[in-house]
């Protein structure tokens, strides 16, 4: 007869203290850092996130040149603060001349909205399942397949657009399914490659690729469309994705033990530091306990609020700049890219700051909450101030840059909190929390567009006020109920034979 027992709290603390001692001993030895396999994997994950995000965003940029905007000019001119039917806020921002071979389509603003949203519906379905799948079959396989299929469908988009609107929407939905798998499935790799004292750095390096991908799409998408035609934007980023997939498949392994080129010292350091958290057995998900867990719900709600903020910045930064200051498409692209360039740098440095605070004996939960607050609240407050400062061009750009630049600090906070509260189930939980948060990507354009259309005069103020209310409420909930200790339902269970 066998019964399932949990390790007692005393045993857990004893085991944890032993592992921390081993960790400290290995730290004093010469363990490779930046020039190591684990950081190499983080930079490869950074590259994969870069290309996935770029493939996700480029449609928003190329839509300016894909659509015959003169047919809908009267619709856009009905309000000075137009709806986000494209990334630059109006047809008058389109390039003066387009390559002759680039086809142009007669899509209404409503159809454009469906095209934009279709990729988010696909992503919403696969974020949570892909995290669970990666925990079972490995991140290498999940991310390889996701990136390859997403790149193939990116290459196919120009042909799908020629075949008809239905083909294009279907292509975008499938592309969203694969991109959601890539986003949700990547976190499982840090269960076996991320020492607890370095997880903030490693995850921040990997996730900052998302910001760089958005930056590249915004900055280069318009330039490529003007020079070569909008189809080449998809060909170039699709081709780069295929190359990244090849690099990931050849160079990445799911755990240090199976890696053929890893240094022995680094392998021992990683395995020893994770000895208390990584179990060789496959344990079932304690679904009922997860549903009743307030720390888990606080993490999901806070991620939702932060994604609302990120989507406002992603979708509406070019639109806000063009509607308020009426700049041309090239200047809009550079101005809109500036905040994301700052965010990319802050995202990487934020991980080092979080791990530095841990070395100074800050509590883990304190570090996570500090990073989350700094990455959420100031950004929302800065955006709330924008409608009152429209007369100052420089002040507006500075506030947009600060608002966007601070948001990646949450990468060292709430987004990796699942690795703290349930390391054995973190791949599923991080995918599930991302999936819950991604609901904001579906709701944000719809709700904000409604507010802008109902009240053109005060539309931006209402959009930013709603953002601040959502962000502040979920942040308070996270500060009250958020934790960083391993939860009882996530602790190791052992079979005892009687």
SULSUL-V484114 format. One record per backbone hydrogen bond with DSSP energy under -1.0 kcal/mol. CO is the residue of the C=O (numbers start at 1). NH is the residue of the N-H. Records with the same first field share a line. If there is no record, write none. Layout:
CO = NH + NH
This chain:
1 = 498
3 = 496
5 = 494
8 = 12
9 = 13
10 = 14
11 = 15
12 = 16
13 = 17
14 = 18
15 = 19
16 = 20
17 = 21
18 = 22
19 = 23
20 = 24
21 = 25
22 = 26
23 = 27
24 = 28
29 = 31
34 = 36
36 = 40
37 = 41
38 = 42
39 = 43
40 = 44
41 = 45
42 = 46
43 = 47
44 = 48
45 = 49
46 = 50
47 = 51
48 = 52
49 = 53
50 = 54
51 = 55
52 = 56
53 = 57
54 = 58
57 = 60
58 = 62
59 = 63
60 = 87
61 = 64
62 = 65 + 66
63 = 67
66 = 105
67 = 69
68 = 71
69 = 72
72 = 76
73 = 77
76 = 79
83 = 85
90 = 93
91 = 94
99 = 102
105 = 68
108 = 112
109 = 113
110 = 114
111 = 115
112 = 116
113 = 117
114 = 118
117 = 121
118 = 122
119 = 123
120 = 124
123 = 126 + 127
126 = 130
127 = 131
128 = 132
129 = 133
130 = 134
131 = 135
133 = 137
134 = 138
138 = 142
139 = 143
140 = 144
141 = 145
142 = 146
143 = 147
144 = 148
145 = 149
146 = 150
147 = 151
148 = 152
149 = 153
150 = 154
151 = 155
152 = 156
156 = 160
157 = 161
158 = 162
159 = 163
160 = 164
164 = 168
165 = 169
166 = 170
167 = 171
168 = 172
169 = 173
170 = 174
171 = 175
172 = 176
173 = 177
174 = 178
175 = 179
176 = 180
177 = 181
178 = 182
179 = 183
180 = 184
181 = 185
186 = 189
187 = 190
188 = 191
189 = 193
190 = 194
195 = 198
198 = 202
199 = 203
200 = 204
201 = 205
202 = 206
203 = 207
204 = 208
206 = 209
207 = 210
208 = 212
209 = 213
210 = 214
211 = 215
212 = 216
213 = 217
214 = 218
215 = 219
216 = 220
217 = 221
220 = 224
221 = 225
222 = 226
223 = 227
224 = 228 + 229
229 = 232
230 = 233
231 = 235
232 = 236
233 = 237
234 = 238
235 = 239
236 = 240
237 = 241
238 = 242
239 = 243
240 = 244
241 = 245
242 = 246
243 = 247
244 = 248
245 = 249
246 = 250
247 = 251
248 = 252
263 = 267
264 = 268
265 = 269
266 = 270
267 = 271
268 = 272
269 = 273
270 = 274
272 = 275
274 = 278
285 = 287
286 = 290
287 = 291
288 = 292
290 = 293
293 = 297
294 = 298
295 = 299
296 = 300
297 = 301
298 = 302
299 = 303
300 = 304
301 = 305
302 = 306
303 = 307
304 = 308
305 = 309
306 = 310
307 = 311
308 = 312
309 = 313
310 = 314
311 = 315
312 = 316
313 = 317
316 = 320
317 = 321
318 = 322
319 = 323
320 = 324
321 = 325
322 = 326
328 = 332
329 = 333
330 = 334
331 = 335
332 = 336
333 = 337
334 = 338
337 = 341
338 = 342
339 = 343
340 = 344
341 = 345
342 = 346
343 = 347
344 = 348
345 = 349
346 = 350
348 = 352
349 = 353
350 = 354
351 = 355
352 = 356
353 = 357
354 = 358
355 = 359
357 = 362
358 = 361
363 = 367
364 = 368
365 = 369
366 = 370
367 = 371
368 = 372
369 = 373
370 = 374
371 = 375
373 = 376 + 377
376 = 380
377 = 381
378 = 382
379 = 383
380 = 384
381 = 385
383 = 386
385 = 388
386 = 389
389 = 392
392 = 396
393 = 397
394 = 398
395 = 399
396 = 400
397 = 401
398 = 402
399 = 403
400 = 404
401 = 405
402 = 406
406 = 409
407 = 410
408 = 411
409 = 412
410 = 413 + 415
413 = 416
414 = 417
416 = 419
417 = 420 + 421
418 = 422
421 = 487
422 = 425
425 = 429
426 = 430
427 = 431
428 = 432
429 = 433
430 = 434
431 = 435
432 = 436
433 = 437
434 = 438
436 = 439
437 = 440
439 = 443
440 = 444
443 = 447
444 = 448
445 = 449
446 = 450
447 = 451
448 = 452
449 = 453
450 = 454
451 = 455
458 = 462
459 = 463
460 = 464
461 = 465
462 = 466
463 = 467
464 = 468
465 = 469
466 = 470
467 = 471
468 = 472
469 = 473
470 = 474
471 = 475
472 = 476
473 = 477
474 = 478
475 = 479
476 = 480
477 = 481
478 = 482
487 = 490
488 = 491
492 = 7
494 = 5
496 = 3
